[in-house]
Amino acid sequence: MPTRIGALAGDLIGSVDEPHPIEAQDFPRFQPRHRFTDDPEKEKPMKVIFHQRFYDVYTADPAAARGRMEAMVNALEGKYDFIEPEPASERDLERVHGRAHIQQIQREPLVYELGGLAAGGAMLAAETAFEGEPAFGLIRPPGHHASPHSCWGFCYFNNVAIAIRKLISDGKINRALVLDFDLHYGDGTVNIFGDSEEALYFHPEAGNRRDFLKEVERSLQSPTPYDIIAVSAGFDRHQEDWGGLLATEDYRAIGESVKEHARLRCQGRRFGVLEGGYNHAVLGSNVESFLEGLRD
Ligand SMILES: [Zn+2]
């Protein structure tokens, strides 16, 4: 589909102040290894999972704000291969969420559509990582406050948990390590996995930068074996965001720690998905810094 690829690349470059109306029949089908970049010859060091529909403003909350995704795409575009996810199926959602919860979200069609696409983005990031290439899901709505039967905090479906359950259900992994460096505790992720064998959940909470990075290291050194590292990457703990703690370079250090431990412990398998992060002025450079550490 060369015309469509060209159109997407063009849309991306000129997209900052434009709304993104897309007709229902225009909803793109899944294109594995679909490139948005204008440089198809050059191999990029990792995959970024993104879809134009993530520009849509689906609610009035800060995760859905206009300009938020644009800030990150502007920082990453051209440096990484962008590939498009397809929406998660109801069956994928049901591995984590109850019927009543899914039906509740379905009453808001746009939220349901984008929630499913975000979950599909996390699944594609996990699958790409499992196959040996690091990946980042540049997705919204976020997911770590979504529990099996409820949600809050700008979240609807638990993207990371849906991705992990899919890998487990396919018999590809037994256990994931979840590193959640968002400012907020991922209660949804914890409610989903509880004390099960499926996931080890860590949420560093140290009050200064140095101890926070040490806590990240300690989490990754968990004596329990794991088969992949999934990062709930929220950037709202930055010095110029709500948490007021981490410097931009700290995200690179976190990404490097994840890479090193993935190489030592789980054949390099690692992926991240976007959670929070609300200051558009620093969000792009923070995500870029994290990916510089995480990439090969
Ligand atoms: Zn948060």
py3Dmol code that shows the C-alpha trace and the ligand (Angstrom):
import py3Dmol

protein = """\
ATOM      1  CA  MET A   1       0.000   0.000   0.000  1.00  0.00           C
ATOM      2  CA  PRO A   2       2.591   2.604  -1.036  1.00  0.00           C
ATOM      3  CA  THR A   3       0.073   5.448  -1.378  1.00  0.00           C
ATOM      4  CA  ARG A   4      -1.280   4.957   2.107  1.00  0.00           C
ATOM      5  CA  ILE A   5       2.222   4.782   3.612  1.00  0.00           C
ATOM      6  CA  GLY A   6       3.161   8.027   1.875  1.00  0.00           C
ATOM      7  CA  ALA A   7      -0.014   9.680   3.077  1.00  0.00           C
ATOM      8  CA  LEU A   8       0.672   8.639   6.653  1.00  0.00           C
ATOM      9  CA  ALA A   9       4.220   9.955   6.582  1.00  0.00           C
ATOM     10  CA  GLY A  10       2.949  13.252   5.183  1.00  0.00           C
ATOM     11  CA  ASP A  11       0.186  13.452   7.781  1.00  0.00           C
ATOM     12  CA  LEU A  12       2.687  12.913  10.556  1.00  0.00           C
ATOM     13  CA  ILE A  13       4.957  15.722   9.506  1.00  0.00           C
ATOM     14  CA  GLY A  14       2.148  18.250   9.194  1.00  0.00           C
ATOM     15  CA  SER A  15      -0.050  17.026  11.996  1.00  0.00           C
ATOM     16  CA  VAL A  16       0.646  19.177  15.012  1.00  0.00           C
ATOM     17  CA  ASP A  17      -2.275  21.598  14.883  1.00  0.00           C
ATOM     18  CA  GLU A  18      -4.595  19.541  12.730  1.00  0.00           C
ATOM     19  CA  PRO A  19      -7.473  17.434  13.911  1.00  0.00           C
ATOM     20  CA  HIS A  20      -7.405  13.890  12.633  1.00  0.00           C
ATOM     21  CA  PRO A  21     -10.818  12.994  11.343  1.00  0.00           C
ATOM     22  CA  ILE A  22     -10.717   9.479   9.956  1.00  0.00           C
ATOM     23  CA  GLU A  23     -13.759   7.813   8.433  1.00  0.00           C
ATOM     24  CA  ALA A  24     -14.808   4.476   9.852  1.00  0.00           C
ATOM     25  CA  GLN A  25     -14.065   2.697   6.584  1.00  0.00           C
ATOM     26  CA  ASP A  26     -10.628   4.297   6.569  1.00  0.00           C
ATOM     27  CA  PHE A  27      -9.602   2.428   9.711  1.00  0.00           C
ATOM     28  CA  PRO A  28      -6.280   0.884   8.641  1.00  0.00           C
ATOM     29  CA  ARG A  29      -5.749  -2.820   8.683  1.00  0.00           C
ATOM     30  CA  PHE A  30      -2.791  -4.345  10.462  1.00  0.00           C
ATOM     31  CA  GLN A  31       0.420  -4.012   8.499  1.00  0.00           C
ATOM     32  CA  PRO A  32       3.293  -5.937  10.049  1.00  0.00           C
ATOM     33  CA  ARG A  33       6.539  -3.976  10.028  1.00  0.00           C
ATOM     34  CA  HIS A  34       4.676  -1.072   8.484  1.00  0.00           C
ATOM     35  CA  ARG A  35       7.021   1.893   8.188  1.00  0.00           C
ATOM     36  CA  PHE A  36       6.081   5.557   8.570  1.00  0.00           C
ATOM     37  CA  THR A  37       9.615   6.793   8.155  1.00  0.00           C
ATOM     38  CA  ASP A  38      10.882   8.318   4.942  1.00  0.00           C
ATOM     39  CA  ASP A  39      14.092   6.310   5.120  1.00  0.00           C
ATOM     40  CA  PRO A  40      13.145   2.685   4.470  1.00  0.00           C
ATOM     41  CA  GLU A  41      16.713   1.633   3.679  1.00  0.00           C
ATOM     42  CA  LYS A  42      18.202   2.415   7.050  1.00  0.00           C
ATOM     43  CA  GLU A  43      17.652  -0.086   9.889  1.00  0.00           C
ATOM     44  CA  LYS A  44      16.478   1.624  13.050  1.00  0.00           C
ATOM     45  CA  PRO A  45      17.430   0.291  16.489  1.00  0.00           C
ATOM     46  CA  MET A  46      13.957  -0.454  17.830  1.00  0.00           C
ATOM     47  CA  LYS A  47      10.265  -0.350  16.986  1.00  0.00           C
ATOM     48  CA  VAL A  48       7.834   2.308  18.108  1.00  0.00           C
ATOM     49  CA  ILE A  49       4.225   1.185  17.988  1.00  0.00           C
ATOM     50  CA  PHE A  50       1.981   4.088  17.028  1.00  0.00           C
ATOM     51  CA  HIS A  51      -1.273   4.813  15.261  1.00  0.00           C
ATOM     52  CA  GLN A  52      -2.630   8.102  13.933  1.00  0.00           C
ATOM     53  CA  ARG A  53      -5.822   7.480  15.893  1.00  0.00           C
ATOM     54  CA  PHE A  54      -3.862   8.063  19.120  1.00  0.00           C
ATOM     55  CA  TYR A  55      -3.992  11.759  18.229  1.00  0.00           C
ATOM     56  CA  ASP A  56      -7.760  11.690  18.801  1.00  0.00           C
ATOM     57  CA  VAL A  57      -8.938  13.640  21.853  1.00  0.00           C
ATOM     58  CA  TYR A  58     -11.311  11.069  23.382  1.00  0.00           C
ATOM     59  CA  THR A  59     -11.999  12.656  26.814  1.00  0.00           C
ATOM     60  CA  ALA A  60     -11.234  15.880  28.705  1.00  0.00           C
ATOM     61  CA  ASP A  61      -8.542  14.300  30.921  1.00  0.00           C
ATOM     62  CA  PRO A  62      -4.839  15.241  30.622  1.00  0.00           C
ATOM     63  CA  ALA A  63      -3.828  11.864  29.166  1.00  0.00           C
ATOM     64  CA  ALA A  64      -6.127  12.594  26.214  1.00  0.00           C
ATOM     65  CA  ALA A  65      -5.008  16.221  25.733  1.00  0.00           C
ATOM     66  CA  ARG A  66      -4.306  17.604  22.286  1.00  0.00           C
ATOM     67  CA  GLY A  67      -0.594  18.067  21.626  1.00  0.00           C
ATOM     68  CA  ARG A  68       0.528  15.314  23.983  1.00  0.00           C
ATOM     69  CA  MET A  69       1.175  12.584  21.410  1.00  0.00           C
ATOM     70  CA  GLU A  70       2.431  15.161  18.913  1.00  0.00           C
ATOM     71  CA  ALA A  71       5.181  16.209  21.358  1.00  0.00           C
ATOM     72  CA  MET A  72       6.463  12.627  21.516  1.00  0.00           C
ATOM     73  CA  VAL A  73       6.073  11.827  17.820  1.00  0.00           C
ATOM     74  CA  ASN A  74       8.025  14.975  16.974  1.00  0.00           C
ATOM     75  CA  ALA A  75      10.873  13.816  19.212  1.00  0.00           C
ATOM     76  CA  LEU A  76      10.966  10.226  17.900  1.00  0.00           C
ATOM     77  CA  GLU A  77       9.947  10.377  14.268  1.00  0.00           C
ATOM     78  CA  GLY A  78      12.771   9.570  11.860  1.00  0.00           C
ATOM     79  CA  LYS A  79      14.843   7.942  14.611  1.00  0.00           C
ATOM     80  CA  TYR A  80      12.764   4.775  14.951  1.00  0.00           C
ATOM     81  CA  ASP A  81      10.615   2.524  12.812  1.00  0.00           C
ATOM     82  CA  PHE A  82       6.988   3.344  13.510  1.00  0.00           C
ATOM     83  CA  ILE A  83       4.640   0.394  13.103  1.00  0.00           C
ATOM     84  CA  GLU A  84       0.859   0.305  13.433  1.00  0.00           C
ATOM     85  CA  PRO A  85      -1.058  -1.961  15.756  1.00  0.00           C
ATOM     86  CA  GLU A  86      -4.440  -3.517  15.127  1.00  0.00           C
ATOM     87  CA  PRO A  87      -7.070  -3.321  17.858  1.00  0.00           C
ATOM     88  CA  ALA A  88      -7.150  -5.966  20.568  1.00  0.00           C
ATOM     89  CA  SER A  89     -10.065  -8.373  20.122  1.00  0.00           C
ATOM     90  CA  GLU A  90     -12.706  -8.832  22.806  1.00  0.00           C
ATOM     91  CA  ARG A  91     -11.115 -12.174  23.498  1.00  0.00           C
ATOM     92  CA  ASP A  92      -7.808 -10.393  24.204  1.00  0.00           C
ATOM     93  CA  LEU A  93      -9.566  -7.982  26.592  1.00  0.00           C
ATOM     94  CA  GLU A  94     -11.362 -10.859  28.303  1.00  0.00           C
ATOM     95  CA  ARG A  95      -8.081 -12.440  29.368  1.00  0.00           C
ATOM     96  CA  VAL A  96      -7.875  -9.555  31.860  1.00  0.00           C
ATOM     97  CA  HIS A  97     -11.270  -7.851  32.204  1.00  0.00           C
ATOM     98  CA  GLY A  98     -14.765  -9.035  33.083  1.00  0.00           C
ATOM     99  CA  ARG A  99     -17.658  -8.871  30.596  1.00  0.00           C
ATOM    100  CA  ALA A 100     -19.473  -6.167  32.552  1.00  0.00           C
ATOM    101  CA  HIS A 101     -16.400  -3.916  32.550  1.00  0.00           C
ATOM    102  CA  ILE A 102     -15.892  -4.334  28.806  1.00  0.00           C
ATOM    103  CA  GLN A 103     -19.568  -3.586  28.176  1.00  0.00           C
ATOM    104  CA  GLN A 104     -19.340  -0.495  30.363  1.00  0.00           C
ATOM    105  CA  ILE A 105     -16.491   0.880  28.238  1.00  0.00           C
ATOM    106  CA  GLN A 106     -18.370  -0.046  25.051  1.00  0.00           C
ATOM    107  CA  ARG A 107     -21.022   2.528  26.014  1.00  0.00           C
ATOM    108  CA  GLU A 108     -18.455   5.167  25.038  1.00  0.00           C
ATOM    109  CA  PRO A 109     -17.611   4.083  21.492  1.00  0.00           C
ATOM    110  CA  LEU A 110     -14.597   6.353  20.923  1.00  0.00           C
ATOM    111  CA  VAL A 111     -13.038   5.414  24.259  1.00  0.00           C
ATOM    112  CA  TYR A 112     -13.689   1.737  23.554  1.00  0.00           C
ATOM    113  CA  GLU A 113     -12.163   1.985  20.093  1.00  0.00           C
ATOM    114  CA  LEU A 114      -9.010   3.752  21.254  1.00  0.00           C
ATOM    115  CA  GLY A 115      -8.751   1.643  24.402  1.00  0.00           C
ATOM    116  CA  GLY A 116      -8.795  -1.466  22.247  1.00  0.00           C
ATOM    117  CA  LEU A 117      -6.238   0.012  19.885  1.00  0.00           C
ATOM    118  CA  ALA A 118      -3.946   0.929  22.793  1.00  0.00           C
ATOM    119  CA  ALA A 119      -4.210  -2.621  24.150  1.00  0.00           C
ATOM    120  CA  GLY A 120      -3.429  -3.913  20.653  1.00  0.00           C
ATOM    121  CA  GLY A 121      -0.401  -1.595  20.615  1.00  0.00           C
ATOM    122  CA  ALA A 122       0.897  -3.066  23.863  1.00  0.00           C
ATOM    123  CA  MET A 123       0.346  -6.579  22.466  1.00  0.00           C
ATOM    124  CA  LEU A 124       2.342  -5.740  19.347  1.00  0.00           C
ATOM    125  CA  ALA A 125       5.147  -4.221  21.451  1.00  0.00           C
ATOM    126  CA  ALA A 126       5.265  -7.396  23.575  1.00  0.00           C
ATOM    127  CA  GLU A 127       5.212  -9.673  20.535  1.00  0.00           C
ATOM    128  CA  THR A 128       7.976  -7.655  18.835  1.00  0.00           C
ATOM    129  CA  ALA A 129      10.073  -7.840  22.006  1.00  0.00           C
ATOM    130  CA  PHE A 130       9.452 -11.564  22.331  1.00  0.00           C
ATOM    131  CA  GLU A 131      10.721 -12.006  18.779  1.00  0.00           C
ATOM    132  CA  GLY A 132      13.964 -10.302  19.763  1.00  0.00           C
ATOM    133  CA  GLU A 133      13.599  -6.630  18.927  1.00  0.00           C
ATOM    134  CA  PRO A 134      12.979  -4.064  21.682  1.00  0.00           C
ATOM    135  CA  ALA A 135       9.785  -2.058  21.269  1.00  0.00           C
ATOM    136  CA  PHE A 136       7.893   0.858  22.764  1.00  0.00           C
ATOM    137  CA  GLY A 137       4.136   1.321  22.667  1.00  0.00           C
ATOM    138  CA  LEU A 138       3.491   5.030  22.097  1.00  0.00           C
ATOM    139  CA  ILE A 139      -0.156   4.560  23.000  1.00  0.00           C
ATOM    140  CA  ARG A 140      -3.078   6.082  24.854  1.00  0.00           C
ATOM    141  CA  PRO A 141      -5.284   5.771  26.848  1.00  0.00           C
ATOM    142  CA  PRO A 142      -2.882   4.510  29.532  1.00  0.00           C
ATOM    143  CA  GLY A 143      -3.691   1.323  31.435  1.00  0.00           C
ATOM    144  CA  HIS A 144      -2.092   0.694  34.822  1.00  0.00           C
ATOM    145  CA  HIS A 145      -5.112   1.899  36.846  1.00  0.00           C
ATOM    146  CA  ALA A 146      -7.441  -0.533  35.044  1.00  0.00           C
ATOM    147  CA  SER A 147      -8.405  -3.534  37.206  1.00  0.00           C
ATOM    148  CA  PRO A 148     -10.379  -6.621  36.097  1.00  0.00           C
ATOM    149  CA  HIS A 149     -13.757  -5.045  36.891  1.00  0.00           C
ATOM    150  CA  SER A 150     -13.122  -1.322  37.274  1.00  0.00           C
ATOM    151  CA  CYS A 151     -10.885   1.538  36.225  1.00  0.00           C
ATOM    152  CA  TRP A 152      -9.946   5.095  37.113  1.00  0.00           C
ATOM    153  CA  GLY A 153      -7.081   7.562  36.624  1.00  0.00           C
ATOM    154  CA  PHE A 154      -7.539   8.073  32.847  1.00  0.00           C
ATOM    155  CA  CYS A 155      -7.267   4.287  32.250  1.00  0.00           C
ATOM    156  CA  TYR A 156      -9.807   1.866  30.733  1.00  0.00           C
ATOM    157  CA  PHE A 157      -8.078  -1.380  29.788  1.00  0.00           C
ATOM    158  CA  ASN A 158      -4.818  -2.583  31.313  1.00  0.00           C
ATOM    159  CA  ASN A 159      -2.560  -2.541  28.271  1.00  0.00           C
ATOM    160  CA  VAL A 160       0.495  -4.120  29.892  1.00  0.00           C
ATOM    161  CA  ALA A 161      -1.510  -6.907  31.523  1.00  0.00           C
ATOM    162  CA  ILE A 162      -3.379  -7.702  28.305  1.00  0.00           C
ATOM    163  CA  ALA A 163      -0.048  -7.954  26.467  1.00  0.00           C
ATOM    164  CA  ILE A 164       1.484 -10.222  29.118  1.00  0.00           C
ATOM    165  CA  ARG A 165      -1.570 -12.491  29.303  1.00  0.00           C
ATOM    166  CA  LYS A 166      -1.466 -12.891  25.516  1.00  0.00           C
ATOM    167  CA  LEU A 167       2.171 -14.059  25.603  1.00  0.00           C
ATOM    168  CA  ILE A 168       1.368 -16.452  28.443  1.00  0.00           C
ATOM    169  CA  SER A 169      -1.741 -17.734  26.702  1.00  0.00           C
ATOM    170  CA  ASP A 170       0.310 -18.373  23.537  1.00  0.00           C
ATOM    171  CA  GLY A 171       2.735 -20.430  25.622  1.00  0.00           C
ATOM    172  CA  LYS A 172       5.597 -18.030  24.867  1.00  0.00           C
ATOM    173  CA  ILE A 173       6.442 -16.941  28.408  1.00  0.00           C
ATOM    174  CA  ASN A 174       5.705 -18.082  31.935  1.00  0.00           C
ATOM    175  CA  ARG A 175       6.404 -14.891  33.848  1.00  0.00           C
ATOM    176  CA  ALA A 176       6.994 -11.202  33.137  1.00  0.00           C
ATOM    177  CA  LEU A 177       8.745  -8.648  35.288  1.00  0.00           C
ATOM    178  CA  VAL A 178       6.747  -5.403  35.304  1.00  0.00           C
ATOM    179  CA  LEU A 179       8.731  -2.264  36.127  1.00  0.00           C
ATOM    180  CA  ASP A 180       6.317   0.629  36.621  1.00  0.00           C
ATOM    181  CA  PHE A 181       8.205   3.934  36.945  1.00  0.00           C
ATOM    182  CA  ASP A 182       5.128   6.118  36.643  1.00  0.00           C
ATOM    183  CA  LEU A 183       4.555   8.536  39.514  1.00  0.00           C
ATOM    184  CA  HIS A 184       1.445   6.575  40.495  1.00  0.00           C
ATOM    185  CA  TYR A 185       1.155   3.029  41.792  1.00  0.00           C
ATOM    186  CA  GLY A 186      -0.289   0.651  39.188  1.00  0.00           C
ATOM    187  CA  ASP A 187      -3.094  -0.677  41.342  1.00  0.00           C
ATOM    188  CA  GLY A 188      -4.839  -2.131  38.307  1.00  0.00           C
ATOM    189  CA  THR A 189      -1.829  -4.217  37.311  1.00  0.00           C
ATOM    190  CA  VAL A 190      -1.452  -5.442  40.882  1.00  0.00           C
ATOM    191  CA  ASN A 191      -5.158  -6.290  41.138  1.00  0.00           C
ATOM    192  CA  ILE A 192      -4.894  -8.315  37.930  1.00  0.00           C
ATOM    193  CA  PHE A 193      -1.820 -10.353  38.747  1.00  0.00           C
ATOM    194  CA  GLY A 194      -1.990 -10.406  42.544  1.00  0.00           C
ATOM    195  CA  ASP A 195       0.334 -13.072  43.874  1.00  0.00           C
ATOM    196  CA  SER A 196       0.110 -15.169  40.728  1.00  0.00           C
ATOM    197  CA  GLU A 197       3.132 -16.715  39.050  1.00  0.00           C
ATOM    198  CA  GLU A 198       2.475 -14.628  35.928  1.00  0.00           C
ATOM    199  CA  ALA A 199       4.106 -11.354  36.877  1.00  0.00           C
ATOM    200  CA  LEU A 200       6.473  -9.668  39.323  1.00  0.00           C
ATOM    201  CA  TYR A 201       5.406  -6.058  39.865  1.00  0.00           C
ATOM    202  CA  PHE A 202       7.776  -3.292  40.995  1.00  0.00           C
ATOM    203  CA  HIS A 203       6.993   0.379  41.566  1.00  0.00           C
ATOM    204  CA  PRO A 204      10.060   2.303  42.806  1.00  0.00           C
ATOM    205  CA  GLU A 205       9.059   5.121  45.140  1.00  0.00           C
ATOM    206  CA  ALA A 206      12.315   6.503  46.593  1.00  0.00           C
ATOM    207  CA  GLY A 207      12.254  10.198  47.352  1.00  0.00           C
ATOM    208  CA  ASN A 208      15.496  11.177  45.642  1.00  0.00           C
ATOM    209  CA  ARG A 209      16.935  10.484  42.200  1.00  0.00           C
ATOM    210  CA  ARG A 210      19.881   8.356  43.257  1.00  0.00           C
ATOM    211  CA  ASP A 211      17.836   6.058  45.460  1.00  0.00           C
ATOM    212  CA  PHE A 212      15.122   5.831  42.841  1.00  0.00           C
ATOM    213  CA  LEU A 213      17.617   4.536  40.267  1.00  0.00           C
ATOM    214  CA  LYS A 214      19.021   2.094  42.828  1.00  0.00           C
ATOM    215  CA  GLU A 215      15.513   0.849  43.483  1.00  0.00           C
ATOM    216  CA  VAL A 216      15.050   0.290  39.754  1.00  0.00           C
ATOM    217  CA  GLU A 217      18.238  -1.810  39.738  1.00  0.00           C
ATOM    218  CA  ARG A 218      17.137  -3.841  42.744  1.00  0.00           C
ATOM    219  CA  SER A 219      13.775  -4.552  41.138  1.00  0.00           C
ATOM    220  CA  LEU A 220      15.434  -5.916  38.016  1.00  0.00           C
ATOM    221  CA  GLN A 221      17.728  -8.074  40.161  1.00  0.00           C
ATOM    222  CA  SER A 222      14.751  -9.996  41.522  1.00  0.00           C
ATOM    223  CA  PRO A 223      15.888 -13.550  42.327  1.00  0.00           C
ATOM    224  CA  THR A 224      12.705 -14.950  40.793  1.00  0.00           C
ATOM    225  CA  PRO A 225      13.292 -15.807  37.132  1.00  0.00           C
ATOM    226  CA  TYR A 226      11.388 -13.902  34.443  1.00  0.00           C
ATOM    227  CA  ASP A 227      11.052 -14.262  30.681  1.00  0.00           C
ATOM    228  CA  ILE A 228      10.486 -10.669  29.561  1.00  0.00           C
ATOM    229  CA  ILE A 229      10.637  -7.158  31.054  1.00  0.00           C
ATOM    230  CA  ALA A 230       7.526  -5.028  30.566  1.00  0.00           C
ATOM    231  CA  VAL A 231       7.895  -1.369  31.496  1.00  0.00           C
ATOM    232  CA  SER A 232       4.923   0.775  32.461  1.00  0.00           C
ATOM    233  CA  ALA A 233       6.620   3.972  31.370  1.00  0.00           C
ATOM    234  CA  GLY A 234       4.994   7.009  32.919  1.00  0.00           C
ATOM    235  CA  PHE A 235       6.915  10.258  32.771  1.00  0.00           C
ATOM    236  CA  ASP A 236       4.918  12.191  35.379  1.00  0.00           C
ATOM    237  CA  ARG A 237       7.675  11.843  38.010  1.00  0.00           C
ATOM    238  CA  HIS A 238       9.901  14.247  36.030  1.00  0.00           C
ATOM    239  CA  GLN A 239      11.278  17.407  37.637  1.00  0.00           C
ATOM    240  CA  GLU A 240       8.977  19.539  35.505  1.00  0.00           C
ATOM    241  CA  ASP A 241       5.950  17.267  35.714  1.00  0.00           C
ATOM    242  CA  TRP A 242       3.665  16.419  38.645  1.00  0.00           C
ATOM    243  CA  GLY A 243       6.192  14.344  40.617  1.00  0.00           C
ATOM    244  CA  GLY A 244       9.039  16.878  40.527  1.00  0.00           C
ATOM    245  CA  LEU A 245      11.819  14.285  40.954  1.00  0.00           C
ATOM    246  CA  LEU A 246      13.564  12.711  37.969  1.00  0.00           C
ATOM    247  CA  ALA A 247      15.837  14.449  35.460  1.00  0.00           C
ATOM    248  CA  THR A 248      15.538  13.701  31.756  1.00  0.00           C
ATOM    249  CA  GLU A 249      18.859  11.797  31.836  1.00  0.00           C
ATOM    250  CA  ASP A 250      17.479   9.490  34.546  1.00  0.00           C
ATOM    251  CA  TYR A 251      15.079   7.976  32.031  1.00  0.00           C
ATOM    252  CA  ARG A 252      18.044   7.001  29.901  1.00  0.00           C
ATOM    253  CA  ALA A 253      19.654   5.343  32.919  1.00  0.00           C
ATOM    254  CA  ILE A 254      16.429   3.429  33.604  1.00  0.00           C
ATOM    255  CA  GLY A 255      16.263   2.303  29.967  1.00  0.00           C
ATOM    256  CA  GLU A 256      19.884   1.122  30.116  1.00  0.00           C
ATOM    257  CA  SER A 257      19.255  -0.837  33.312  1.00  0.00           C
ATOM    258  CA  VAL A 258      16.282  -2.543  31.707  1.00  0.00           C
ATOM    259  CA  LYS A 259      18.381  -3.393  28.638  1.00  0.00           C
ATOM    260  CA  GLU A 260      21.287  -4.775  30.677  1.00  0.00           C
ATOM    261  CA  HIS A 261      19.093  -6.944  32.861  1.00  0.00           C
ATOM    262  CA  ALA A 262      17.039  -8.156  29.920  1.00  0.00           C
ATOM    263  CA  ARG A 263      20.253  -9.275  28.224  1.00  0.00           C
ATOM    264  CA  LEU A 264      21.427 -11.046  31.368  1.00  0.00           C
ATOM    265  CA  ARG A 265      18.130 -12.561  32.394  1.00  0.00           C
ATOM    266  CA  CYS A 266      15.718 -12.993  29.482  1.00  0.00           C
ATOM    267  CA  GLN A 267      17.490 -13.025  26.110  1.00  0.00           C
ATOM    268  CA  GLY A 268      17.206  -9.256  25.781  1.00  0.00           C
ATOM    269  CA  ARG A 269      13.406  -9.344  25.687  1.00  0.00           C
ATOM    270  CA  ARG A 270      12.044  -5.977  26.785  1.00  0.00           C
ATOM    271  CA  PHE A 271       9.302  -3.538  25.890  1.00  0.00           C
ATOM    272  CA  GLY A 272       7.725  -0.421  27.311  1.00  0.00           C
ATOM    273  CA  VAL A 273       4.310   1.164  27.017  1.00  0.00           C
ATOM    274  CA  LEU A 274       3.361   4.746  27.744  1.00  0.00           C
ATOM    275  CA  GLU A 275       1.413   5.445  30.927  1.00  0.00           C
ATOM    276  CA  GLY A 276       1.411   9.007  32.379  1.00  0.00           C
ATOM    277  CA  GLY A 277       3.384  12.173  31.632  1.00  0.00           C
ATOM    278  CA  TYR A 278       1.608  15.475  31.204  1.00  0.00           C
ATOM    279  CA  ASN A 279       4.021  18.348  30.611  1.00  0.00           C
ATOM    280  CA  HIS A 280       4.164  18.512  26.835  1.00  0.00           C
ATOM    281  CA  ALA A 281       7.232  20.768  26.972  1.00  0.00           C
ATOM    282  CA  VAL A 282       9.419  17.959  28.379  1.00  0.00           C
ATOM    283  CA  LEU A 283       7.528  14.791  27.436  1.00  0.00           C
ATOM    284  CA  GLY A 284       9.208  14.382  24.053  1.00  0.00           C
ATOM    285  CA  SER A 285      12.740  14.635  25.406  1.00  0.00           C
ATOM    286  CA  ASN A 286      11.913  12.326  28.322  1.00  0.00           C
ATOM    287  CA  VAL A 287      10.541   9.577  26.099  1.00  0.00           C
ATOM    288  CA  GLU A 288      13.457  10.041  23.718  1.00  0.00           C
ATOM    289  CA  SER A 289      15.915   9.713  26.619  1.00  0.00           C
ATOM    290  CA  PHE A 290      14.263   6.503  27.858  1.00  0.00           C
ATOM    291  CA  LEU A 291      14.331   4.949  24.391  1.00  0.00           C
ATOM    292  CA  GLU A 292      17.995   5.849  23.923  1.00  0.00           C
ATOM    293  CA  GLY A 293      18.739   3.745  26.981  1.00  0.00           C
ATOM    294  CA  LEU A 294      16.357   0.921  26.086  1.00  0.00           C
ATOM    295  CA  ARG A 295      17.336   0.442  22.437  1.00  0.00           C
ATOM    296  CA  ASP A 296      20.009  -1.855  21.090  1.00  0.00           C
TER     297      ASP A 296
END
"""
ligand_1 = """\
1
ZN
Zn 0.813 8.603 36.665
"""
view = py3Dmol.view(width=600, height=400)
view.addModel(protein, "pdb")
view.setStyle({"model": 0}, {"cartoon": {"style": "trace"}})
view.addModel(ligand_1, "xyz")
view.setStyle({"model": 1}, {"stick": {}})
view.zoomTo()
view.show()
